[in-house]
Each structure stands twice: as structure tokens, then as C-alpha cells.
């Protein structure tokens, strides 16, 4: 019964199931960044909940120091995303209206891009959300500049900056989010 007792150690199996669920939830949260949703913050939240129910022990669990590291990384991801987007658009002379409309365009474009590319399995919604977000940033910035009274060419110049900034910002945030997923998984295992 000793071997069977070890095989049916429900607490160990339960821990493994919750660990796998944490990793899945964190990966789904990470992918939410593609839709301009707060994916990195969802990683922090999910890992903090896991840390509460499975506190750090000698063998496993998430420590609050790990949650703190994830919190710092989430802030870093937001800074990277904001600075990249604003720097590229601002460098090209974007108005506040154009920047605000670029943000709104990004959100709408990301969601529509993901929805329209659902028929392409797995990679379609990811590429659609990225392309839609970049296109939405371009359209929003362009519209903001034209609405402000600038020429179409000036609007296109600013829109291109918003598009490039959006791609750079999202890439940076995704990289930080991927690091967060790995940090949470390693902290939960050790």
C-alpha cells in the first residue's frame, strides 16, 4: 500500500493541477496583451491569488517576493508600451488629440482584427490583433490630426509614427509579459 499510497497522494496531484492551471491562466493573460487588454496585470493578479492559496514552502509555492517582482515587471511593461507609442508619435509632431485617438483606435483595431481572423486557426487572431492594433493606431492618429485641421499628408506622417510606436510598444510589453510568465512558473515550482 506504500507505493499506491504515494501514487494516490491527492495533495501532490492537486498541487500539480493548480500549478498547470496557473501556467495556463498566465499564458492566456499574456495573450490578452495582443488585444490591448491588461494582460500583464492579470498575470500579477492570478499569481497573487495562487500565492495566497499556495504560499511558499520548502518545496514549492509562490512567495510574495515573486509577486513583487511580477508587479515591478508589469509596471516596466506599461512604461515601455507608453514611451514607445508616445515617443514615435510625438517625434512626428502628434497632437494630444491624435495620441488619444491612436489609443482608442488601437483598442478597437485589436479587437476587430482578432475577430475577423478567427477562421485562421491559432495564429490568425494573434496576427489580426497585432495588425488591427497597429492599423487602429494609424487611423486614430491620422483622423486626430486631420480633425485638428492638418493636411492629409501630415496626418499620414503622424499616423505612421503611431503605427510604428504601437508595434514597438506591444513588442516590448509582450517580451516583459513572457518573462513574467516564466518567473511565475519558476517561482511556483521552486
C-alpha positions as CSV (number, residue, x, y, z in Angstrom):
1,X,0.0,0.0,0.0
2,X,3.0,2.3,0.5
3,X,3.6,2.7,-3.3
4,X,-0.1,3.0,-4.0
5,X,-0.4,5.5,-1.1
6,X,2.3,7.6,-2.7
7,X,0.7,7.3,-6.2
8,X,-2.6,8.5,-4.8
9,X,-1.2,11.4,-2.8
10,X,-4.1,13.7,-3.6
11,X,-2.3,16.8,-2.2
12,X,0.6,16.4,-4.7
13,X,-1.8,15.8,-7.6
14,X,-3.9,18.8,-6.5
15,X,-0.8,21.0,-6.4
16,X,0.2,19.9,-9.9
17,X,-3.3,20.6,-11.2
18,X,-3.3,24.1,-9.7
19,X,0.3,24.7,-11.0
20,X,-0.8,23.8,-14.5
21,X,-3.9,26.0,-14.2
22,X,-1.7,28.9,-13.1
23,X,0.5,28.5,-16.1
24,X,-2.5,28.2,-18.5
25,X,-4.1,31.3,-16.9
26,X,-0.9,33.2,-17.1
27,X,-0.4,32.3,-20.8
28,X,-4.0,33.4,-21.6
29,X,-3.4,36.6,-19.7
30,X,-0.2,37.2,-21.6
31,X,-2.0,36.8,-24.9
32,X,-4.6,39.4,-23.7
33,X,-1.8,42.0,-24.3
34,X,-2.4,41.4,-28.0
35,X,-5.9,42.8,-27.6
36,X,-4.7,45.9,-25.7
37,X,-6.1,44.4,-22.5
38,X,-4.1,44.5,-19.2
39,X,-2.6,41.0,-19.6
40,X,0.5,41.6,-17.5
41,X,-1.7,42.9,-14.7
42,X,-3.8,39.7,-14.9
43,X,-0.6,37.7,-14.6
44,X,0.2,39.6,-11.3
45,X,-3.4,39.0,-10.1
46,X,-3.5,35.3,-10.9
47,X,-0.1,34.7,-9.3
48,X,-1.0,36.7,-6.2
49,X,-4.2,34.6,-5.8
50,X,-2.0,31.5,-6.2
51,X,0.4,32.8,-3.6
52,X,-2.4,33.3,-1.2
53,X,-3.7,29.8,-1.5
54,X,-0.4,28.0,-2.1
55,X,2.1,30.0,0.0
56,X,5.8,29.5,-0.4
57,X,7.1,26.4,1.4
58,X,10.4,24.4,1.4
59,X,9.4,22.6,-1.7
60,X,7.1,24.8,-3.8
61,X,4.6,27.6,-3.9
62,X,4.8,31.3,-4.8
63,X,6.4,33.8,-2.5
64,X,5.3,37.4,-2.0
65,X,8.7,38.4,-3.2
66,X,7.9,36.7,-6.5
67,X,4.6,38.6,-6.7
68,X,6.5,41.8,-6.0
69,X,9.0,41.1,-8.9
70,X,6.0,40.5,-11.2
71,X,4.5,43.8,-10.1
72,X,7.7,45.7,-10.9
73,X,7.8,43.9,-14.3
74,X,4.2,44.8,-15.1
75,X,5.0,48.5,-14.4
76,X,8.1,48.2,-16.6
77,X,5.9,46.8,-19.4
78,X,3.5,49.7,-19.2
79,X,6.3,52.2,-19.2
80,X,7.8,50.5,-22.3
81,X,4.5,50.5,-24.1
82,X,3.6,54.1,-23.3
83,X,7.1,55.5,-24.0
84,X,7.4,53.7,-27.3
85,X,4.0,54.7,-28.6
86,X,4.2,58.3,-27.4
87,X,7.8,58.8,-28.5
88,X,7.2,57.7,-32.1
89,X,4.0,59.7,-32.5
90,X,5.4,62.7,-30.6
91,X,8.6,62.6,-32.6
92,X,6.4,63.2,-35.7
93,X,4.5,66.1,-34.2
94,X,1.3,64.4,-33.0
95,X,-1.2,66.4,-31.1
96,X,-2.8,65.2,-27.8
97,X,-6.0,64.5,-29.7
98,X,-4.1,62.4,-32.2
99,X,-2.4,60.4,-29.4
100,X,-5.7,59.9,-27.6
101,X,-7.4,58.7,-30.8
102,X,-4.5,56.5,-31.6
103,X,-5.0,54.7,-28.2
104,X,-8.7,54.3,-28.9
105,X,-8.0,53.2,-32.4
106,X,-5.6,50.6,-31.1
107,X,-8.1,49.0,-28.8
108,X,-10.9,48.9,-31.4
109,X,-8.5,47.7,-34.2
110,X,-7.0,45.0,-32.0
111,X,-10.4,43.5,-31.1
112,X,-11.7,43.8,-34.7
113,X,-8.5,42.3,-36.1
114,X,-8.7,39.3,-33.8
115,X,-12.4,38.8,-34.5
116,X,-12.0,38.9,-38.3
117,X,-9.1,36.5,-38.3
118,X,-10.7,33.8,-36.1
119,X,-11.2,31.5,-39.1
120,X,-7.4,31.2,-39.3
121,X,-6.5,28.7,-36.6
122,X,-4.4,29.8,-33.6
123,X,-2.1,32.3,-35.4
124,X,-4.8,34.3,-37.1
125,X,-6.3,36.1,-34.1
126,X,-2.8,36.9,-32.8
127,X,-1.6,38.4,-36.1
128,X,-5.0,40.0,-36.6
129,X,-4.9,41.7,-33.2
130,X,-1.4,43.0,-33.8
131,X,-2.1,44.2,-37.3
132,X,-5.5,45.6,-36.2
133,X,-4.0,47.4,-33.3
134,X,-1.3,49.0,-35.4
135,X,-3.8,49.9,-38.1
136,X,-6.1,51.3,-35.5
137,X,-3.3,53.4,-34.1
138,X,-2.5,54.7,-37.5
139,X,-6.2,55.5,-38.3
140,X,-6.8,57.2,-35.0
141,X,-3.7,59.4,-35.2
142,X,-4.4,60.3,-38.8
143,X,-8.0,61.1,-38.0
144,X,-7.0,63.2,-34.9
145,X,-4.6,65.3,-37.0
146,X,-7.0,65.8,-39.9
147,X,-9.7,66.7,-37.4
148,X,-7.4,69.2,-35.9
149,X,-7.0,70.9,-39.3
150,X,-3.7,69.5,-40.5
151,X,-3.3,68.2,-44.1
152,X,-3.8,64.5,-45.0
153,X,-0.1,64.1,-45.6
154,X,0.7,65.5,-42.1
155,X,-1.9,63.1,-40.7
156,X,-0.3,60.2,-42.5
157,X,3.1,61.2,-41.2
158,X,1.9,61.2,-37.6
159,X,-0.2,58.1,-38.2
160,X,2.9,56.2,-39.4
161,X,4.7,57.2,-36.2
162,X,1.7,56.0,-34.1
163,X,1.7,52.7,-36.0
164,X,5.4,52.1,-35.5
165,X,5.2,53.1,-31.9
166,X,2.4,50.8,-31.3
167,X,4.3,47.8,-32.8
168,X,7.4,48.6,-30.7
169,X,5.4,49.2,-27.5
170,X,3.4,46.0,-27.9
171,X,6.5,44.0,-28.7
172,X,8.2,45.4,-25.6
173,X,5.2,44.6,-23.4
174,X,4.9,41.1,-24.8
175,X,8.6,40.4,-24.1
176,X,8.1,41.6,-20.5
177,X,4.9,39.6,-20.2
178,X,6.7,36.4,-21.4
179,X,9.4,37.0,-18.7
180,X,6.6,37.3,-16.2
181,X,5.0,34.0,-17.2
182,X,8.4,32.3,-16.8
183,X,9.2,34.0,-13.5
184,X,5.8,32.9,-12.1
185,X,6.2,29.3,-13.2
186,X,9.7,29.0,-11.8
187,X,8.7,30.6,-8.5
188,X,5.7,28.3,-8.2
189,X,7.8,25.2,-8.8
190,X,10.7,26.0,-6.5
